[in-house]
Amino acid sequence: MPLPSLYRSGDGFRPWRITHAAACGAALGALAALFKKLAPLGGTGAGGLSHRPAGIAEIAAVALAFALLCAGAALLRNFLARRLVWHEGR
C-alpha cells in the first residue's frame, strides 16, 4: 500500500483555488484576532473577557494578512506543481 501522500486519484492533479484559500485564510485570521482581542483565558484577573474593545480595523487587518498569506501559499503551490509535477510550460 503506497503512502497517502504519494497516492494519485483517478481525477489527477488539480490546482488549488486561490479565492477559496484566501477566504479560509480570512476566516482563520478573523477568528484568531477575535480570540486574541477577547482574551478568553484572561490575564486581566476579571475572570474572562478583558475590558478592551475589539477593534474592527485590527480584526480586519489580521484577516486580510491571513488571506494574503494563504492566497500566496496557494499560488506558490500551484506554480511549483505546474513546474515540477504537471510538467506544463515546457
CYANA upper distance limits for C-alpha pairs under 8 A (distance plus 0.5 A):
  2 PRO  CA      6 LEU  CA      7.00
  2 PRO  CA      7 TYR  CA      6.91
  3 LEU  CA      7 TYR  CA      6.97
  8 ARG  CA     12 GLY  CA      6.91
  8 ARG  CA     13 PHE  CA      8.33
 13 PHE  CA     86 TRP  CA      8.13
 15 PRO  CA     78 ASN  CA      6.11
 16 TRP  CA     21 ALA  CA      8.15
 16 TRP  CA     74 ALA  CA      6.55
 16 TRP  CA     75 LEU  CA      8.45
 16 TRP  CA     77 ARG  CA      8.30
 16 TRP  CA     78 ASN  CA      7.06
 17 ARG  CA     21 ALA  CA      6.86
 17 ARG  CA     74 ALA  CA      7.79
 18 ILE  CA     22 ALA  CA      6.66
 18 ILE  CA     71 ALA  CA      5.85
 18 ILE  CA     74 ALA  CA      6.38
 18 ILE  CA     75 LEU  CA      7.22
 19 THR  CA     23 ALA  CA      6.58
 19 THR  CA     71 ALA  CA      7.61
 20 HIS  CA     24 CYS  CA      6.66
 21 ALA  CA     25 GLY  CA      6.55
 21 ALA  CA     67 ALA  CA      7.77
 21 ALA  CA     70 CYS  CA      6.02
 21 ALA  CA     71 ALA  CA      5.94
 21 ALA  CA     74 ALA  CA      7.11
 22 ALA  CA     26 ALA  CA      6.57
 22 ALA  CA     66 PHE  CA      8.13
 22 ALA  CA     67 ALA  CA      4.75
 22 ALA  CA     68 LEU  CA      6.86
 22 ALA  CA     69 LEU  CA      8.31
 22 ALA  CA     70 CYS  CA      6.04
 22 ALA  CA     71 ALA  CA      5.35
 23 ALA  CA     27 ALA  CA      6.73
 23 ALA  CA     67 ALA  CA      6.85
 24 CYS  CA     28 LEU  CA      6.67
 24 CYS  CA     67 ALA  CA      7.65
 24 CYS  CA     70 CYS  CA      8.26
 25 GLY  CA     29 GLY  CA      6.45
 25 GLY  CA     63 ALA  CA      7.51
 25 GLY  CA     66 PHE  CA      5.36
 25 GLY  CA     67 ALA  CA      4.73
 25 GLY  CA     68 LEU  CA      8.04
 25 GLY  CA     69 LEU  CA      7.80
 25 GLY  CA     70 CYS  CA      5.92
 25 GLY  CA     71 ALA  CA      8.22
 26 ALA  CA     30 ALA  CA      6.57
 26 ALA  CA     62 VAL  CA      8.42
 26 ALA  CA     63 ALA  CA      4.82
 26 ALA  CA     64 LEU  CA      6.41
 26 ALA  CA     65 ALA  CA      8.17
 26 ALA  CA     66 PHE  CA      6.05
 26 ALA  CA     67 ALA  CA      4.99
 27 ALA  CA     31 LEU  CA      6.63
 27 ALA  CA     63 ALA  CA      7.15
 28 LEU  CA     32 ALA  CA      6.54
 28 LEU  CA     63 ALA  CA      7.64
 28 LEU  CA     66 PHE  CA      7.65
 29 GLY  CA     33 ALA  CA      6.56
 29 GLY  CA     59 ILE  CA      8.20
 29 GLY  CA     62 VAL  CA      5.97
 29 GLY  CA     63 ALA  CA      4.59
 29 GLY  CA     64 LEU  CA      7.90
 29 GLY  CA     65 ALA  CA      7.89
 29 GLY  CA     66 PHE  CA      5.66
 29 GLY  CA     67 ALA  CA      7.85
 30 ALA  CA     34 LEU  CA      6.57
 30 ALA  CA     59 ILE  CA      6.16
 30 ALA  CA     60 ALA  CA      7.32
 30 ALA  CA     62 VAL  CA      6.98
 30 ALA  CA     63 ALA  CA      5.26
 31 LEU  CA     35 PHE  CA      6.59
 32 ALA  CA     36 LYS  CA      6.65
 33 ALA  CA     37 LYS  CA      6.47
 33 ALA  CA     58 GLU  CA      8.16
 33 ALA  CA     59 ILE  CA      5.84
 33 ALA  CA     62 VAL  CA      6.89
 33 ALA  CA     63 ALA  CA      8.12
 34 LEU  CA     38 LEU  CA      6.34
 34 LEU  CA     54 ALA  CA      7.60
 34 LEU  CA     59 ILE  CA      7.27
 35 PHE  CA     39 ALA  CA      6.36
 35 PHE  CA     40 PRO  CA      7.41
 37 LYS  CA     52 ARG  CA      7.88
 37 LYS  CA     53 PRO  CA      8.08
 37 LYS  CA     54 ALA  CA      6.03
 38 LEU  CA     49 LEU  CA      6.02
 38 LEU  CA     50 SER  CA      6.60
 38 LEU  CA     52 ARG  CA      8.09
 38 LEU  CA     53 PRO  CA      8.39
 38 LEU  CA     54 ALA  CA      7.27
 39 ALA  CA     43 GLY  CA      8.01
 39 ALA  CA     48 GLY  CA      7.47
 39 ALA  CA     49 LEU  CA      6.26
 39 ALA  CA     50 SER  CA      6.73
 40 PRO  CA     48 GLY  CA      5.62
 40 PRO  CA     49 LEU  CA      5.96
 40 PRO  CA     50 SER  CA      8.38
 41 LEU  CA     47 GLY  CA      8.35
 41 LEU  CA     48 GLY  CA      6.32
 41 LEU  CA     49 LEU  CA      8.21
 42 GLY  CA     46 ALA  CA      7.66
 42 GLY  CA     47 GLY  CA      6.77
 42 GLY  CA     48 GLY  CA      5.23
 42 GLY  CA     49 LEU  CA      6.49
 42 GLY  CA     50 SER  CA      6.79
 43 GLY  CA     48 GLY  CA      8.49
 43 GLY  CA     50 SER  CA      8.36
 44 THR  CA     48 GLY  CA      8.25
 44 THR  CA     50 SER  CA      6.63
 46 ALA  CA     50 SER  CA      7.37
 54 ALA  CA     58 GLU  CA      8.35
 54 ALA  CA     59 ILE  CA      8.08
 55 GLY  CA     59 ILE  CA      6.87
 56 ILE  CA     60 ALA  CA      6.53
 57 ALA  CA     61 ALA  CA      6.57
 58 GLU  CA     62 VAL  CA      6.78
 59 ILE  CA     63 ALA  CA      6.64
 60 ALA  CA     64 LEU  CA      6.55
 61 ALA  CA     65 ALA  CA      6.67
 62 VAL  CA     66 PHE  CA      6.70
 63 ALA  CA     67 ALA  CA      6.57
 64 LEU  CA     68 LEU  CA      6.65
 65 ALA  CA     69 LEU  CA      6.63
 66 PHE  CA     70 CYS  CA      6.62
 67 ALA  CA     71 ALA  CA      6.53
 68 LEU  CA     72 GLY  CA      6.44
 69 LEU  CA     73 ALA  CA      6.72
 70 CYS  CA     74 ALA  CA      6.72
 71 ALA  CA     75 LEU  CA      6.65
 72 GLY  CA     76 LEU  CA      6.59
 73 ALA  CA     77 ARG  CA      6.58
 74 ALA  CA     78 ASN  CA      6.60
 75 LEU  CA     79 PHE  CA      6.60
 76 LEU  CA     80 LEU  CA      6.61
 77 ARG  CA     81 ALA  CA      6.43
 78 ASN  CA     82 ARG  CA      6.47
 79 PHE  CA     83 ARG  CA      6.77
 80 LEU  CA     84 LEU  CA      6.27
 80 LEU  CA     85 VAL  CA      8.06
 81 ALA  CA     85 VAL  CA      5.37
 81 ALA  CA     86 TRP  CA      6.60
 82 ARG  CA     86 TRP  CA      5.36
 82 ARG  CA     87 HIS  CA      6.31
 82 ARG  CA     88 GLU  CA      6.07
 82 ARG  CA     89 GLY  CA      8.27
 83 ARG  CA     87 HIS  CA      5.74
 83 ARG  CA     88 GLU  CA      6.62
 83 ARG  CA     89 GLY  CA      7.66
